[in-house]
């Protein structure tokens, strides 16, 4: 049984529709992790590109909508006494904007501005520690290989919200709607 559920933001609970190909081209970055590449650059170049990335994210976030049933699922989990977390590679600024705009409440949030990002396991472990939980009683819900890798490396189960994206890693569960998370608790 799970006593904590950690959600990804973009593509999982938020329909943000980033044009990652265009972003990579405009930042002159390759297909590898944008954040890994960005934070390996010299400070001056990194700051310039990070400013552009934050602008792209702000623009996409401004028009983004929640996927159906997100609020209801979070409310149901809270009523069940299950801790909820948000682990996102987005910025804290955008994450706060989204949570405030949509009235979303989480017991803990970790963003890239905390200095760790997926596929690293540390964002997941940070939230597990905050919740006084354990990896094997925590479920990570996401939409990408990064979510699977961070969950697996942290020792947690992972449910992938299927959005038609090609995956290289195999999740523990595949769900088709966010409310399917509730079925995993039965």
Long-range contacts (C-beta under 8 A, 24 or more apart in sequence): 1-137, 1-185, 2-82, 2-137, 2-138, 2-139, 2-157, 2-184, 2-185, 3-81, 3-82, 3-83, 3-131, 3-133, 3-137, 3-138, 4-82, 4-83, 4-84, 4-85, 4-127, 4-128, 4-131, 4-133, 4-137, 4-138, 4-139, 5-77, 5-82, 5-83, 5-84, 5-85, 5-138, 5-139, 5-140, 5-141, 5-181, 6-84, 6-85, 6-86, 6-87, 6-124, 6-127, 6-128, 6-138, 6-139, 6-140, 6-141, 6-151, 6-156, 7-84, 7-85, 7-86, 7-87, 7-106, 7-140, 7-141, 7-142, 8-86, 8-87, 8-88, 8-118, 8-140, 8-141, 8-142, 8-143, 8-144, 8-147, 9-86, 9-88, 9-90, 9-95, 9-98, 10-88, 10-89, 10-90, 11-142, 11-143, 11-144, 11-161, 11-163, 11-165, 12-67, 12-141, 12-142, 12-143, 12-147, 12-161, 12-178, 13-66, 13-67, 13-70, 13-104, 13-178, 14-61, 14-64, 14-65, 14-66, 14-67, 14-98, 15-64, 15-65, 15-66, 15-67, 16-60, 16-61, 16-64, 17-60, 17-64, 18-56, 18-57, 18-60, 23-53, 23-56, 26-52, 26-56, 27-52, 27-53, 33-119, 35-89, 35-112, 35-117, 54-91, 54-93, 54-94, 57-90, 57-91, 57-94, 58-93, 58-94, 58-97, 61-90, 61-94, 61-97, 61-98, 64-98, 66-102, 66-104, 67-178, 68-177, 68-178, 68-179, 69-177, 69-178, 69-179, 70-102, 70-104, 70-178, 71-102, 71-103, 71-104, 72-179, 73-178, 73-179, 73-181, 73-182, 74-104, 74-105, 74-106, 76-182, 77-181, 77-182, 78-105, 80-185, 82-185, 83-107, 83-108, 83-131, 83-133, 85-109, 85-110, 85-127, 85-130, 85-131, 86-110, 87-118, 87-123, 87-124, 87-127, 87-140, 87-150, 88-112, 89-117, 89-118, 89-146, 107-131, 118-146, 118-147, 118-149, 118-150, 119-145, 119-146, 119-149, 119-150, 119-153, 120-150, 120-153, 121-150, 121-153, 121-154, 123-150, 124-150, 124-151, 124-153, 124-154, 124-156, 125-154, 128-154, 128-156, 139-181, 139-184, 141-175, 141-178, 141-181, 145-169, 159-184
